[in-house]
Every structure is written in C-alpha cells, then in structure tokens.
Amino acid sequence: AVRAHAIQAVCACTLVLRRHPNTVNPLLHTLWPVLARRFNDHDLTVRVQALSLVGWLIRDAPDFLCGRVHKTFLPAAAECLSQSGNTTLLLALRRSVLSSLAAIANYIPHHAHIKDVVSVSTALAAVCLDHAI
C-alpha cells in the first residue's frame, strides 16, 4: 500500500511541476530507477499504477524519457502483455500498458530526437505485433 501511495504522490507532484522542466527532469532522473523497479513489482496494483504513470510522465518529458522508456518500460510492457489470465487486475494491468503505449506513440515522435524516435517506434511496433494488438 505504501508503494501505491508513493506512486500516486509522484503523479500529483509531476502534474503540479509539468510547466517547470528544469525541476521535473532532475526529479524524473532521480525517480526513474525506483519507478522502473515497480514495473515488475509482485503487487499487481503497484504495477498497474507504475505502468500508468509512464503514460502521464511521457506527456511532460518525452525527450527526457525516450531512452529510458526504450530500455526499461518496453520490455516490462511486453512481459505484461504476454501474461495469461483474465483476472480483474491482469486486465487492468494490460489496459494500463496499452494506455501508456498509446501515449508513447503519440508523444515521442513529436518531441524526441529523430534517432530516439526510430528506435522507440520500432520497439513499440514490435511489442504490439508480438502480442497481436
């Protein structure tokens, strides 16, 4: 429960700071390793929140997060989509992954460096194709 509340607090803070990239980017740099660990958390609720948060963060700092998304988020997203089962939490997990993937697809191409756009877009397409989405 503490991890879930911490993710909610990060979301609230970034919403307040979104117009101040000089403040948000160092915060995200510090928080990303902690957030990335939550992508594989044993608690599915925490995973849903962490993966959903990426969709919000990418809107605020797409250029800054592009490489991080490619390196840590996309592999976690692929793993989540490949999990079998139809429990409520697994369906919520898949929805949060798909929502974040949509945000990445919408924000990265318009805001990131072209070399990053190609690699992230290629990896994003591969994740979607591999899971018949």
NURO-91914 format. One record per residue (C-alpha): residue in one letter; x negated, y, z. Coordinates in steps of 0.001 Angstrom, whole numbers, plus 524288, in hexadecimal, padded with zeros to 5 digits. Layout:
<nodes>
AXYZ
...
</nodes>
This chain:
<nodes>
A800008000080000
V7F4CF80957802D8
R7EEF5807387F54F
A7FC19809FA7EEE7
H7FDCB8168A7F6A4
A7EFFE81ABF7F333
I7F2FB8191C7E4B5
Q7FF55821237E653
A7F76E82BD27ED05
V7ED8D82BFA7E1DC
C7F8A582D677D82E
A7FE56838CB7DFC4
C7F11A83F777E0CA
T7EE2683E3C7D260
L7FB6D843CF7CEE3
V7F84C84FC37D71C
L7EA708510B7D1BF
R7ED4484E117C36A
R7EB0885C197BF2E
H7DDA285C4B7C587
P7D4EE852EF7BDD3
N7C8D2857727C527
T7CF14851DC7D15D
V7D62B846217CB9E
N7CAB78405E7C404
P7C17583F247CFB9
L7CCC28399F7D7B1
L7CF8B82F877CD2D
H7C12582C3F7CC16
T7C101829437DA9D
L7CE01822087DAD4
W7CCD1819F57CE60
P7C4CC80EB07D42D
V7CE7F80D5E7DF53
L7DA1080E187D611
A7D3DF8043F7CCC6
R7D2B37FA5F7D7E6
R7E1687FB7E7D9D3
F7E3D97F6D27CBCC
N7E1247E9137D0DA
D7E6927EA947DE8A
H7ECEB7DE847E475
D7F8F87E6B57E7BE
L800EA7E82D7DB34
T807667F4A47E021
V7FA177FB117E16A
R7F6497F6577D3D8
V802C67FBFF7CE0C
Q8001B809287D44D
A7F1BF809667D07D
L7F482805C07C261
S7FF9080FAC7C1AE
L7F6D181A3E7C728
V7EDB9818C77BB7E
G7F8EE81CEB7B2B6
W7FA4C8296E7BA7E
L7EBDB82C207BBAF
I7E94E82A817AD33
R7F274835F47AAA5
D7EA6483EB47B37E
A7DC9B83A877AFAA
P7DCD38328A7A312
D7CF278361079EA6
F7C969833D67AC0E
L7CFF68268E7ADEA
C7CEB1821197A027
G7C27F818F47A2AD
R7C7318148D7AFE9
V7D420810157AA3B
H7CD068085279FC6
K7C3B9801E17A95E
T7CCAE7FE9B7B4D4
F7DB088011D7B1F1
L7DCB57FA0A7A4FA
P7D7157ED0E7A9E5
A7DFE87EDD47B5DC
A7EB7E7F1207AD2E
A7E8C97E5647A48F
E7E8267DC8C7B074
C7F5017E1D37B5C2
L7FBE87DFCC7A8DF
S7F71B7D1D57A7FC
Q7FC837CDDA7B547
S807FE7C4AD7B447
G814457C5B17BC3B
N8204C7CE367BCC2
T821027D29D7CACE
T8256D7E0757CD54
L817B57E4A97D11F
L8115D7DE7B7C52D
L81B337E52C7BC58
A818767F21A7C340
L809F27EFAC7C187
R80B997ED767B2EF
R814187F9A07B1B7
S809F7801EC7B8AE
V7FF367FCA67AFE6
L8072D7FF317A398
S80ABF80CD47A82E
S7FC80810017AADD
L7F86280A4179DC7
A8024E8131079718
A7FCFD81EF279E44
I7EF2481B2F79A6A
A7F3408198878C3B
N7F9CE826DD78C71
Y7EF9482ED5793A4
I7E2418293D79032
P7E28982BE478176
H7E5CF83A3078345
H7DC5883D6778E1B
A7D08B8347878E1F
H7C4148345B7861D
I7C5BA82D3377938
K7BC2C8223277C9A
D7C3EB81F76788F2
V7D0D981FFB781AD
V7CCB08156A77830
S7C7C980C027829F
V7D34D80E1078BCF
S7DD6280D6A780E0
T7D752800F277B8E
A7D7337FAA578911
L7E5147FF5278BBA
A7E9E27F96777EF7
A7E2E57ECA178218
V7E9707EBBD78F70
C7F6BD7EE0078961
L7F4987E47877E33
D7EF1D7D9E978707
H7FB657DA5878F2F
A805177DBA6783E9
I809DC7E8DB78849
</nodes>
